[in-house]
């Protein structure tokens, strides 16, 4: 008797990605890439941030594309790949948020969604 194949259930991360993607729709490619280049130039020139903090923030910014203009990588993932402590990433994100170069949406179910922006 052939076994029935069960449809694969979406994982927590794929459901979460879908929810976040609905909240932050894709952006115009040209406008986004222009803004991202300006953001990268400005962040790399920020001398008030120590190099490791700049590296952590640039790592977060590298995840974003016009089709998904956000990053929701976990703090442990960021810390492991950059090679720093959680406090370093928190300080860097806090400083950029204060300066107006990053928006952080803190979700109720845990985790953060990071978005880059240029202050006006």
N, C-alpha and C positions, 0 to 999 in steps of 0.2 A: 504494500500500500504506500503510495508516494506521500511524503510528508508535505504539509502545506508550508509554504515559505511566508514567514511573517515579515511585514514591511518594517524596515529599520526605523526605530524611534529616533527622533532628533535629539542630539545630546544637549545638555544644558548650555554649552558654549554656543552651539549653532542657533538655539532659540534666542539666546541673549543677543547674539550678533544681529539676528533678524529684527528684534525689538529696537535695538539701538539704530540700525540702518533706517528703520521707518521714521525715527525721531529726527535724524540728521540726513536729509536726502542728498544725493549727489550734487556737486556744484559744477559750474561752467569750468571746463578744463583749462582754458587759457587764463581766465581770471584767477583760478586757484593756484596754478603753477607760478604765476607772476607774484602773487601774494606770498607763496611759500618761499620763493627765492629771496624776496625782501626780508622775510622773517628770519631765514637762515643767516643772511648777512648781518642783520641787526643783533641777533643772539650771539653770533661768534665774536662780535666786537664788544660785548658787554664785559668790561674789565672788572666790574664790581662782583661778578660771579667767579668763584674759583674754577679752574679748568675742569675738575671732575663734575661739578654741578652743570657746567655748560655741556659737557659730554652727555650727562643724563638727560638733559632737556632736549638736546639734539637727537638722542636716541628715540625719545618719545615722538618728536616731530617727524622722524623718518618713516614712521608707520602710516602717515596720512597720505592719501591719494585723492584725486578729484571724485572718484566713485565712492570713497569712504573717507570723508573729511574729519575723521576722529580717530582716537586711539583709546582702547580700553584694556591695554595690557596691565596685568597685575603688578603690584609693587615688587613682589619677589622676583618675577620675570625680569623686570627692568634692572633691579639690583644685581641679579646674577650675571646678566649680559654686560652691564657697564662695569661691574666690579667695585661697587660701593655699598654703603649702608643705607637703610631706609631713611634715616634722618637727612642724609645728603640729598636724596631725591625730593623729600618733602620740603626742604629749605629752598631748593632750586625752583620747584613748581610754585611754591608760595611767593617767592620773589618775582617770578615772571607773571604770576596772577596779579600781584600788587602793581607791577609796572604796566599791566594791560596787554601783555604779549601772549597770554594763555588764559583760556576759560576752562574751568573745571566744574563739571556737573557731578555732584556726589549723589549716587543713586541709593535709594532706600534699601535695596536688596544687597548692598555691598558693592564695592568697587567704584572706580571713578571713570568718567569719560573725559578725555583731554581734547581740547580743540585749540588750534593756534589762531592768533589774530594780530592785527597791527593796530596799535592805539591811534586814535584820531586826535 
